[in-house]
């Protein structure tokens, strides 16, 4: 599948440029490929994060909440012999 591309010019610190050069050489990839992959990954992560925040806000507005103390108890039980199940909304 051929994707339409466009040029984007950015300014980066010299140390980042040098790291990019080294990574491109070590992986036998172009700098453009590495930067495009990094941007794709960054966007995916941040888009997911923003979506999760909005879902959490909607849940809270609908009253779908778990009491703080129940969450703290659950987290404190992690890696113990008596690990609790994840608390659910009331």
C-alpha positions in Angstrom: 0.0 0.0 0.0 1.5 3.3 -1.1 0.8 6.1 1.4 0.8 9.8 0.4 3.6 11.6 2.2 4.6 15.2 2.7 7.6 17.0 4.0 7.8 18.4 7.5 10.8 20.5 8.7 11.6 20.5 12.4 14.4 21.9 14.6 16.0 19.4 17.0 18.9 19.7 19.4 22.3 18.6 18.1 22.5 15.7 20.6 19.1 14.3 19.4 20.3 14.6 15.8 23.5 12.7 16.6 21.5 10.0 18.4 19.2 9.8 15.4 22.2 9.4 13.1 23.7 6.6 15.2 20.4 4.8 15.4 19.8 5.1 11.7 23.3 3.7 11.0 22.9 0.9 13.5 19.6 -0.2 12.2 20.3 0.4 8.5 17.2 2.6 8.3 16.8 6.1 7.1 16.5 9.0 9.6 13.1 9.7 8.0 11.9 6.2 8.6 12.9 6.3 12.3 11.4 9.8 12.9 8.1 8.8 11.1 7.9 5.6 13.3 8.6 7.7 16.4 5.9 10.2 15.6 3.4 7.4 14.7 4.2 5.7 18.1 3.9 9.0 20.0 0.6 9.9 18.4 -0.9 6.5 19.0 0.1 6.6 22.7 -1.2 10.1 23.3 -4.4 9.6 21.3 -5.1 6.5 23.5 -4.3 8.5 26.6 -6.6 11.4 25.7 -9.4 9.0 24.8 -9.0 7.2 28.1 -9.2 10.5 30.0 -12.4 11.5 28.1 -13.9 8.0 28.9 -13.0 8.5 32.5 -14.7 11.9 32.7 -17.8 10.5 31.0 -17.9 7.6 33.5 -17.5 10.0 36.4 -20.2 12.3 35.1 -22.5 9.2 35.0 -21.6 8.4 38.6 -19.6 5.3 37.7 -16.9 5.7 40.4 -15.0 3.5 42.8 -14.3 4.8 46.3 -10.7 5.9 46.8 -10.3 3.7 49.9 -11.2 0.6 47.9 -8.7 1.4 45.2 -6.0 2.0 47.8 -6.7 -1.3 49.5 -6.6 -3.1 46.1 -3.3 -1.5 45.1 -1.8 -2.2 48.5 -2.7 -5.9 48.1 -0.6 -6.3 44.9 2.2 -8.8 45.2 0.8 -10.2 48.4 -0.6 -13.6 49.2 -4.0 -12.0 49.6 -4.2 -9.9 46.5 -7.7 -8.4 46.1 -9.7 -8.4 42.9 -9.9 -5.1 41.1 -12.8 -3.1 42.6 -15.8 -2.4 40.5 -18.2 0.5 40.4 -21.1 0.4 42.8 
